[in-house]
């Protein structure tokens, strides 16, 4: 935000928390928020039953119909109405999931803003997070092919980087490297592949895991995990990212 503010010193900038997140009435599950739980904002399927039970116990289950993108769009319209100065031009910027949110705003309050900017458009009715794994996998295959054209990368990963990456991850199933078991390595692989600038870290990470030290291997002896896809994304580290890509209702 500081870079935006520096470039537009006369502009009022507001970043709105979607219903259920941030400083709004937050929908959460205590088990998911434990520091030791690998889940982040992608809820581990194993935690769903306890999460639903918690929502029932605190009354949030009955309020779920009000945590939709349409309701969140009305929140933005309400904020604009009460914060807009006379004659002030309002621009709504939405990125990734934010484009879906902004599209909802156009539907429920088309005159709320003067301009809309969509970055990374999520096409209504066509986008679904269930396609994430397939998309990440396709990027991984293409990136591995590019590795063969780079001298340093191909030297480290061999003539078939994708096969090498798959084997390294498979080996971690039975022989983790310190804290890096197969699930952890796969989820970081998916995170690295998710953004262009971060992809350069993928093969260095895998190459380092392939050369796991005997000490690290001994520290993790006996730990095993189960996972299947190269880019499993059912688990994420608990990090804060400037993104609106979350699993919110789309009604």
N, C-alpha and C positions, 0 to 999 in steps of 0.2 A: 504494500500500500504506500510505503514511503516514496517509491519511485514514481507512482502515479501522482501523488501529491506534489512532488517536486516539479513534475512536468505540467501540472495543471493547478497552479497555486490559487486560482480564483474559483475552483470547483469544489463543491461539497461532495465528499465521497462517503457512501454508507455501504457497509457489508452486512447483509442480513442473515441471521441464523434461520435455517429451515426449521419448521416445526419439528420438535422431537430431538433437536441437536443443540449443541453449544449452550447459550444462556437462555434458551427458550425452555419450555417444560420438556425436559430431556427424557426420552424413552431409553431406558437402559436396563441392563441385567447385571446384578452384583457379581455373579460368577464370571461374566465376560470381562469385567473391569479389573479383575485381579491381575497385578503386574506379571505373575508367572504364567498366565494363560495366553497362549498364542491365539489371538482372535482378532484383536483390533476392531475395526468397524465392519469387517466381514464376519458375521456370527458363525462360530464353529457349529456345525449341525448337531454335534453331541450336546450342546448347551441349550438347544431349542426348548426341550421340555421344561427345564428349570426356569428358563426365561419366561415362558408363557405362564408358568405358575406364579412367578413374581409379579407379572403384569396383572394377573387376576387378584393377587393379594393386596396390591396398592390402588386398585381401581382403574389403572390405565387401560386395561383390556376393554372396558366399556367406552373409553374415550378414543379408541383407535380410529373410528370413522372420521374423526376430526383431524387426523394426521395424514392428510393427502396433499398432493401437489397443488390441487385446486384451492384448498384452504390456505396453503402457504403462499399462493399467488395473491389471494385476497389480503394476506398480511402485508405483502409488498405494496399493494394498491393503497391500503390504509396508511402505511408509513409515508408514501409519497404525498398523499392528500394532506397529511398533517405536518410535513416537514418542508414542503415546497414553498418557496418564497414567490410573491407575485411576479409574473413575467419570467420566471426561471425555466430554462429548458432542462428537461429530464431525459437522461439516457440510461437505459437498462442494459447492462453487460452480463451475458450468461455464457459460461464455459462448461462443456461436457454435460453433466446432468443439469447444470444451470440453464442450458438452452431449452431443455424440456420445461423447466420451471418458468422461464421467460415466455415460452410458447403458451403455457397455461395462463399467464398474466394477460397475454393478448386475447385469450378467449374469454376470461371472466371480467376483464376491465380494459378493453381495447384503447380507451382514451387516457389511461393512467400515465403513459410516458409519451414523449415526442419521438424518441428514437430507440431502436433495439439493435444490439450487436450480438450475433451468435458466433461463438468460437468452438469448433468441434461439435458440430450439430448431431444431436440424437434424434433421428427421424421418428416422429410419433407413430406408434403402431407397428414399427419395424425393429427398433432397437430392443435388445433384451440382454441382461447380464449373463444369461445362460450361454451366450455365444462367446463370452470372454476367453475361455480356455482355448477354443478353436482359433480365435484371432491371435492370441499370444503364441500359439503353436506355429501358425503360419509365419509370423514375424521371426520366430526362432529359426525356422528352416531357412528363410531368406537370409538372415543374419549369419547363419553358419556357412551358407554358400559364399557370402562376401568374405568370410574369414579365409577361405582358400586362396583368395587373391591378395592377401596381405602376408608379407614375408614373415613377420614376427608372429602373427596369429597362427598361420599354418605350421610354423616350426613347432610351436607349443602344442597345438591341438591335432596335428597330423593331417593326412590327406582327406579325411572325412570328419570334420569338426562336429557335425550333428551326431554321428554315431559315437564319437568319443565322449561328447557331453552326456548322451544317453547312458553310456556305460559307467561314467563317473558317478552319475546320480544313482544308478542301479547298485553300484558297489557300496554306496553309503547306506543302503538298506541293511546290510549285514555288518558293515564296519564303519560306524560314524567317525567323524574326525572332530574330536572334542565336542563342542556344543553343536556342531553342524551334522545333524542327521539328515536323512533323505528328505523329510518334510521341510525342514528349515532351508536346506539348499534349494529345493524346488520353489519355495515361496519367494526366496531372494532372486532366483532366476527370473521369475515372472515379474517381480518389481523392476529389475534392471531392464527387461525387455519392454516394459510398459512405456518408457519414455526414451526419446532419441538420445539425449545427452548421457543417460545412464547406461546405455547398452554397451559402451566400451568397457564397463566393469565386469560384464558377464564372463567372458572367457578367462580373464585373469583370475577371477574367483574360482572357476572350475579347475583351472590349471593348478592353483594352489591347493585345492582340496585333493587333487590327484596325487600331490606330493606330500600328503599329510604326514606329519612327523610321528615317530613311534610313540613319543610321550603323549601327544594328543590322542592318538588311537587308543593307548592304554587307559587314558582317563575316561574314555567313552565306552570301554569294553562292556559288552552285555546289553547295550542299548540298541533296540531295533525299532523300526517304524514301518508302517504300511502306507504306500502311496502308489499311484499308477501313472498319471500324466506327467509329461516333462514340465509343464507349467501349471501345476496344481495351485489354485488360488483360493481354496476353501479356508486357508488360514493366512493371517497377516500379522506382522508385528504391530504393537500398539504405537503408532506414530500419528502425528498431526500433519495433514497435507492440505495445501490450498486447493481443494477440489470439491465439487459437488457430487461426485460419483459415489452414490450410496444407494442402498436398496430401499428406496421409498416407494409407497404405493403410487401408481400412475393413473389414478382415477380421481 
